[in-house]
């Protein structure tokens, strides 16, 4: 995650040198970067690909934490800070999504911002405040540019720093979910602990090399990933007089967008979408099991987690599909599964039959 964050920061700096946050010049400045700036196409593709890879890494990081119970005591604060990073990344991605001023960027932002209009009494005022105008315009673009380039990155870097400090204080979890600090040698070092260098650095170095190989393959051979990383409609300048036939956000937003579309009422759709994003924040208190790792959990939790993953991936796919009755019905079914995983967790984690947890980390050769 740190590697991708560094890539995003440095490529973002170079893009900012040539980008013009103006409704009249934004799209043309992106084309100028792609065609006339030396290595501009590479910097732009690294930034757009990095955004998707950042979310891939974050989703995998969260999934690993859910597998091994890394959100449980004493790591609740680490999980909360991590979720705040997730929210900040969402805000950063949304603010940056408008900047190319393409057709899908414009109308996607229009749809999402209009959701705030569902807030009773003050909704329309909130929408106007966010846009800074009666419609998405040059003012909105400048606001989002300031948020994307200055405010949110500063908050993101601060949260990452606090996240690392909190992790260093408590210590990382392990696949067995065992506290290695409970068993220390005469020198005060955990018996099952290993030195950060060279063991963790070597492991991380291999992972970074493999990651960069995949990352470069996408950047050089499939930067748009068939329209998933860079939508084809965004290669057209924004036109407020022509609505696209099918409006859908980038893939990392689509699971929550599918939940929004599954509800016919605008207010309740927005509430459920926001709830879907916020619910993982409460995992430390929803999970009542004394066992952390899935290795020693019972069949109920394993089944629930499997259904959750299936529902999340399927909702992501459904969010990209056109609004048809079959897709809306499927979205409702998988939305129930998604929310059921969290809302029923206080019950099935208590009655689920678990296996004995070892006192120390078990070596599996």
N, C-alpha and C positions, 0 to 999 in steps of 0.2 A: 504493500500500500504506500509506503514511504517513497519507493522508486517512482510510482505513477504520479504521486503528488508533486515530486520534484520536476518530473517531465512536464506536468501541467503548468507549474509556476513559470518555468523557464520559457516554454513555447508561448505561453500567454503574454509574457513580457515582450517577446519579439513580434507577436501579432499586434499588440497594442501600438507599437511604433508606426505601423502603417494603416491601422484601422481607423475609420472616421465614424464616430457615433452620431450620424445624421441620417434622417429618413431619406434624404435625397442622395446621399453618398455611401451609405453603409454597404449596400449590396455591391456597388461598383468597386468599393475599396477591397472587399473580399476577393473579387475577380482580379483586381490589380495585384493583390498578394499572390494569388495562384499563378498569374501569367507573367508578371513583370518583375516582381521582387526575387532576387537571387535566393534559391532554395525555399522560396515562400510556400510552394506547393507542399514541400516536405514538412515544414513547420505547421502548416494548417492541418495536414492529415495526421501528424503526430498528436496534435491537440484534440482533434475530433475523435480519433481512435483512443487516445488516452482517457477521454471522458467515459467511454463505454467500458474500457478495461478497468477503470477506477471502480465502477459499480459492480463489475464482475468480481473483483477482489473483495469489495465490501460485502457483497451477498455471500460469497464463500466464507469469509471471515465470520459473519454472523451465523451461518449454518454450522460451522465448526464449533462455535461457542454453544449453540443449542444442542449439538451432539454430545458434548462432554460436560454440560452444565457449568460453563465458565461464568455464568451470570449469578450463580448462587453464592451465599455467604462464604468467604468474606470479600467477594469481588463485585458486590452490587454497584459500588461507585464507579468501577471500571466500566461496567456494562452501561450505566446511565450516561457517562461521558461519551462512550462509544456511540450510543444512540443519538446524542446531541450532535456528534460528528456526522452521523447519517442524515439528520435533519438539515444540517448546514450544507451538506453536499447536495441534497435535494434543492435547496434554495439557490445554491451556486449554479447548478445545472439549469434550473428554470430561468434564472436571470441571463445566463449565457445563451440559452436557446433562442432568445429573441434577436440577439445581436446580428446574425447574418442577414436579417431582414428579408428572408425568403418567404415564399408563399405559405409553407407549412409553419414556419416560425411565427409568422404574424397571426394566423388563424388559430394555431395551437395556444398561443399566449392569450388570444381573445377569449377562447373557451375557458381556460383555467382562471383568468382574472375575473370573468363574469360570475364564477361560482361564489365569490364573496358577496355578490348581490343577493344571494339567498338568505343572508343573515337578516333576521327580522328587524325592522325599523331603521337600522343604520346601514343596511347592505349597499345601497346605491352610493351613499357618501363614502363608504370604504373603497368601493370600486373606483370612484373618481379620484380619491386620494392616491391610490396605487398607480393609476394611469397618469395622474397629473393633468388630465384633460378629459373631454367627454368621449374620446375614443383613443385607441392606441395610436400614438403619434410620435413626433420627434422628441417631445418631452419625456414620454415613456421610455424611449430608447436610451436617452441620456441617463435617466434614473437607473435603469437596469445595468447600463454600462458601469456606472459608479459602484453599484452594489457588487457586480461580478468581478470587477478589477481591484477594488479597494476594500470595502467593508467586510464582505463575506470571507475572502481569503485570509484577512487578518484574524477574524474570529475562528476560522478553520485551523489555522496554524497554532493559535493559542490553545484550542481544544485538543489538538493532537499532542502538544507539549504536556498538558495536564494529564491526558490519557496515559502517556508513557511514564510520567512521574508516579501516577497512581499504581500502574502495573509494576514498576520497580519497587514500590513500597510493600505491596502485598505478595508479589511473586506470581508467575504464570501458572496456569492450570496444566494438567497432563491428561492423556486419554483415559487413565484409570480414575481420574477425579480424586486422587489421594493427595493430602497435604504433606509434601515432602519435608516441610519444616518441623513436623512432629517427631522426626527421627534424625537426630544430628550426631555426628561423630565427636570425638574429644576436642577437635579443633573448631567446633561450632558450625561446621559446614554440613548441610543435609547429606545423608548417606546416599540418597538416590539422585542428588543434584550433579550436574556436569558444568564445567567451566564454560562461560560464554564464548571464549576464544581458546582453542580453535574449533570447538565442536559446533556451536550454534552459527558461528560465522561461516564455516565451511558448508553447513546445511543451507543456510540462507543464500550463499553465493551460487550454489547449484540451482536453487529455485529462481534466483534473479536471472541467471544465464538462460534457463529454459523459457522463462517469461519473456525476456527480450527477444529471443528467437521467434516466438509466436507473435509478439507485438510487431516486430519488423516485417514478418511475413504478411500480416494484415495491412500494415501501412503501405508496403510496396506493391502488393498484388491485389488486395481487395479492400481499399480504404472505406468504401461505402457499405461493404458487406451486404450487397444486394438490396440496399435501401434501409437496412436496419440501423446502421451507424450514422449514415447521412441520407436523409430521405430525398427521393428524386424530386419531389415537389419543391424542395428548398433550393434547387438549381434555377428556379424562376423567381424574379423579384416580387416582393409583396404587392398584392393588388387588393385593396380594400373593397373593390367593386365586384370581385369574382370569388365566390366561396368555393374551396376545393370540394370535389365530390365526396371524398372521405377524409375526415380529420382524425388523426391519431398522433399521440406523442411519441417520443423516442422509446425504444423497447424497455428501458429501465423504469419508466413510469407506467407502462401498460397494465401491470397487474392491478394497480390501484385505479386506473382509468376504467378498467373492465368492471370493477365494483361500483364505480360512479354510474356507469351506463346501465347497470343491472337494476337500478331503482328508478321508477318513472318520475318520482317527485324530486325536484331540483334540490330542495333543502336537505331532505333525508339522504339523497345520494351523496351530497357534499359531506354530511355528517358521517356517513359510513366510510367514505373514502378517507377522511381524516382519522377516523377511529382505526382503520386498517393500518395506517402508518404509525399511529401512536401506541397501539396495543403491545408490540414487542418490548416497549419501554418498561412494562410492568411484569415481565417474566420472572424477576427475582421473587415477587410476592405471589404470583399465580401458581408457580411450581411449589407444591408442598412436599415433594419427595425428599427423603433423607439421602438419596443416592444421586450423585451428580452424573456420572458417565452412563451413556447408553449401553455400555458393555455389561452393566449389572442391573439395568432396568428390566421391567417385565414387558410382556407382549403388548399391553395396552398402550404404553408410551411409544413403543416402537411403531405400532400401527398408526397411532395418531400423528407422529412425526412424518411417517411415510405419506400419509394422506395430505398432510400440510404441504409438503414439498410438491406433490402432484398437483394440488389445487393452485399453488403459487405459480408454477410453471404454466399450467393450463390457462390461468387468468391472464398471464402475460401474453400468451398467444391470442386469446380471445379479444384482448384490448386492441390488437392490430387489425381485427376483422371488421368488415362493414356492419352497420347496425341492422341486423336481420333477426327475426324471431328466434331462430334456432340458436344463434350465438348469445342472444340476451338470456334465453332460458338456461343455457349452459353456464353463463356467468352467474346467474342466481344460485344455481346448484353448488358451484365451486366456491362462491362467496360464503355460503352457509358452512361448508367444510372449513374454510379459512378461519372464520370467526369461531367455529366450534372448537378448533384446536386450542384457542386461548381461553374461551369462556368456560369450557368443561375441564380445563387443566386442574383447577383446585380439587376436583372430585376424582378423576382417574389417576392422578399421581399419588393420591392417598390410598386407594384401594388396590392399586397395581402391586402384584407380588414381585419383589425384587430379589436379586441374588446377593449373597454376602460379599461385602467389599473388602479386599485385602488391606492390611495395615500399611504395606509398602507397595511401590510400583512393581508390577509384574513384568518381567522381561519376556518378550515373545520373539523368539528367533526365527 
